[in-house]
Amino acid sequence: MTHTTKVSRLTRRSAFWLWAVFCLLGALMGILTLTPYVLVFFGGAVVGALVLIPVLLAGLWYFRRLHPVRPHPWSHALLITAWGLFAVPGVALIANEAFGGILTQMAGLSFADRWGAAISAPIVEETLKLAGVALLALMVPQAIRGPLDGFAYGALAGFGFEIAENYLYVFNTIVAHGAVHSTVSVLDSLIGRVGTIWWGHWAMGAVAGAGLGYLVGATGRPLARRLLVAVGAFVLAMAMHAWWDFPLLAGGTWVWARGPAILVIAVVVYRVARRRYLDRFRDAAAAEADRGVLTAAETEILTDRRRRRRERRRTPGGTPRRLLTDLRSAELDLIDTDLNDPGASADLRTDVGDLRSRLEATRR
């Protein structure tokens, strides 16, 4: 399938235009909010961007490669990261303010000032991050085939939002420090916030995304069970967020009590999802080997990205290397299809056999 065809299919989906509208509105909201600060504190704005852009790129590279078998496509990763960067903060600015106003009317200004972030932010921001993962599933139905995919895309949505939020806090810190020595204020803000990025919004988004991935991808499980897991993961993500904003644990020393707990939860969710995926992957690969579609050596090489890269490097360039790449991709598609929709595997088995025959012909 050509790149043009993929783009055409994407733009025919209403979910894509919903994604585009919210990203555009969020970007406009961000421009309107930040432009006055950027014009006044231009040096600080540049320093903040120079620090945060490499962090964003590093996170994009890392979370895209969380899948143990093959990295997620760049196009999907960029779509969900853009949602976190633009749509989530743009809508959250309005929604959190409205939520704060309701809390003030219901419980008073003092209560809303102290507890507002711990109540409104988990509900608003986790819902928005998860909405981006759901939109991606609607835009590209094959993008989320299980908890691991949901975990990675939820992490990317959260990480994009975290970068946008950190950039906003750059200006808050400059103003809080009296608007003098803006560069020093920027670095002071970013050292603290980037230093705690290990257990930030990405972890909460990843946990909720894993639940949605289970709901969407584990089609062989009862719907009630899948819904229960998805709702439970979303509630857990909100609880993690509320724990981070809990006002009774405010202050720098409490960071080391709050943060690692969030990281541990995210790591446990990832490791459980990863282990179960690899167990199912190996079982599906072994079944295809019993059918004669895969060889015994291929069942091992398919689970190891480094071995596949070495295999490609050892293969002569041109047609043989391209055919090998296409063959391995088709085999991975076959196993992923076996995990979710075994009835759709017949054509993929034919494709694998055809590609192997063509590759062997070039080697002969």
Phi, psi and omega in degrees: 000128182284162179299320181297320179295318179298316179296319180298317179295322181295314184287348176277354182265133181296331179298326179296317182289329174295316175302313183296318181296314182292322177295318179295314179296321178295320178295318178296319177298318179296320179295315180295325181285319189267337185305314179301321179290319180298320181294324182278319183245059187297318180298315178296323179297319180293316179298317178300318179294320181295331178278316190279330181297312176299325178296318178299314181295321178296317178295321178299315179297316186290308185292331176296333184260015180293333180295132186287342185259312177207146182297153174288150182300144179301321183298317180293318181297321180290322179300312184285328177292320177298323177300315179293325182287320190247305187292312185298308181294326180297314179286322183297325178303317181285313185293318180295322178295318178295318179298319178297322177297320179294317179298321179298317180293325184277320189237355179101158184295319182297314179296314182296323181293324183274319188253356185302313183296322182287342181260309186282316185300314179301319182289309185291307190286320178292326176295317181293318179297315181292328177300324178296319178295319178296319178297320178298319178296328178281324179290316183231090187304332181271002184289326185241103183252005181172183183301325181296318177295314179299322179299311183295316182287326173296321178296319180293321176297315179293322181291319176299317178297322180297320178295316178297317180295319179297323179292322177296320181291339174305312183286326175300320180291320178301313181294318181296332179271013176087012177060031173239148182054058187300324180296317178297319179297320179298311181296322178297319179293313187287328178300316179290316186283319177291328178295334179259016183290343181299333183231041185266211185298332181299320184294318180293315178298324181294318181295314178297319179296324178298321177296318178294323177298322177293320179297316185280320190266329184275061187292343178282348180271156177300142182300320181299320179293318180296319178296319180298317179295316181296315179294318179298319179294322179294317178296320177298318178298318178294322178295321176299318180293316179297322177299320180293324182265007185300119189292335180285349177244031180285158179111154186298322183293331181284347178304322184282353171265323183278311188299306182302328178297320178295316180297317181298317179299314181297318180295318179298315178301316180296313184296320178296314180296319181295314182297316181293322178296313182295323177298314180293322179298313181294323177296317180294320179295319179296322178296320178291327176293321177296329177282350182087007180282320178247157173267164180298322180295323181292328179297334176274317185291332183290336181270002186232106181298322183294321178294324178292323177295317178297321179298317179295319181296326180282345181273135179305145181292174180086219185300316180301316181292322179295317180295321178296316178299316179295322180296312180296321178296317179295321179295319177295320176298321180298313182292318177300323178291321176302324183290333187242325183211075185304333182293342182265011188274345188299313181296323180293324176297322176296318179298317179298315179297319180295315180295323179294319179298317180294322179293316179296327178295320179292327179288326178290000000 
